[in-house]
Amino acid sequence: MDTVRLGICTPSRFALLTGQHHWRRFHGIVGAFDGTVFKPDDFTLAKMFQARGYRTGCFGKWHLGWDFDAIRKPRVVKKDWVKADSYDWTKRFPGGPIDQGFDYYFGDGTINFPRAGNTLYVRVIGFLSTHPRVLPKNLHST
């Protein structure tokens, strides 16, 4: 599949999920506080699987944008956007994986930090061991 042979994360993730070449929509990667690269009516593999009765999950680095404006507290100046207390983390955080057809998401916007991958892997294994199998909702195990 030539559409996912890209050297950087945002374009390759977008191409894999949508089947679209990223350059028709954007160039480069999503910045730390950038909005989503998706449009509301975009096709994604996750939406397709959901429509056919599958449970879907996304685990790991998203790096396709979020709607930070939706959770940013009022009157926070741009220089303070990097501070965690500038956001209301109790609010729904739109623009991410759940809006693109995933039932579950565990990860981060960008996890380019040492050891984050190993920690995430251990937590994903724990999550999967305590949640229903990721099988079509209408199938019953025997």
N, C-alpha and C positions, 0 to 999 in steps of 0.2 A: 504494500500500500504506500505509494509514493507520498501521499499527503502528510504522513507523520514522520517523514525523514527530515527533521529540522534540528538544528544544533542547539536550540534554546527552549526553555520549558513552556512559556505561555503559548507560542504558536503551535508546538507539537501537541499539547493538551487540547487546544481548541480544535485542531484538525482531526484528532482522534475522536473527540466527542461529537463533532458536527459533520464531519466529512467535507468541510469547506477549507479552502486555502485561506490562511489568516490574512494574507495581503489584500484580500478583497474587503477587509474590515479594518485592519490595523497593522502597524509595523512595530517590531520590537517586543518588549515584554511589559507586563503590567507593573507599575510602580507600587510601592508599599501601601498607599492610600488611594489608589485609582479605583474607579468604578468597574463594574462587570463588563466584560467584552461581549456578552450575550445580549441579544434582543429578545423580548418576551416570546415571540413566536418561533424562535430557533428550534430546529430539530436537534435532539441529542440522542445518543445511544441509550442513555438512562431513561429518557422519556419513552422511547420505543419499548424498552423492556418492561417498564411500568405499565404501559398500555396493554401489554400481553400477559399481565398478571404476575410478573416477577417482582420480588423485593430487591432493591438496589442499594448499594453502599459505596461510598467513596472514602478512602482512608489515605491520609498522607498530605502532601503539599498540594494545595489547590492552585494558587498563583494565577487565577483567571479573573480577579477583581471581586469586590464586595461593594455594598452600598453603605459606606461609612457614614454618610450624611444622615442616614436613618437612625443611627445609634449615638451620634455625637451629641454631647450635651450642649444646650443653648449657650451662645456667647463665648465659645472656645475659640481662641485666636489660632491662626495657622501654625505658629511656632510651637504650640502646645499639643498639636495633633499626635505627636509621638508618645505622649503620656497616657498610660492605661486609664488613669482616672478622668480622662477627658471624654470617656464613653460610658453609656449606660448599658452594661453588659447583660442586664435583665431583659432588654428589648429583643424582639426578633431581629436577626441580622440578615437582611435580604441580599439578594444578588449572588449568593454562593451556590454550593452544590445542591441544597434542598430545592432551590428554585429551578434547577436544571434537571430534575427528575430523579434525584437520589433520595431514598427513604432515610438513610443514615449517613452521617458524616462525622468523622473523627480526624482531626488534623489541624493544620495551620495554613494561613495564607501563604507564607514562605518559611520553610524550615531549613534554611541554609546555615544552621548552626551546628558545631561539633556535637556528636553523640545524639542529636535529636532523632535521627533515623532509627537508632537502636531502641531508644525509649518508646518511640511511636510504635515500632514493631511489636514490642512486648505488650503494650496497651491494646493494640488491635487484636492480638491473639486472645487476650483476656476478654475483650468485648465479644468477639465471635464465639467464644466458649460459653457465654451466658445469654446469647440471643438466638432466636430461631434461625434455622438454616436459611440460606439465601436461595430459596427455591420458589417456583411459581406459587402464588398464594392459593391456587385452586388444586394443587397436588397434595396428596396425603402420603406420608411415608408408611411403609409396610413393615 
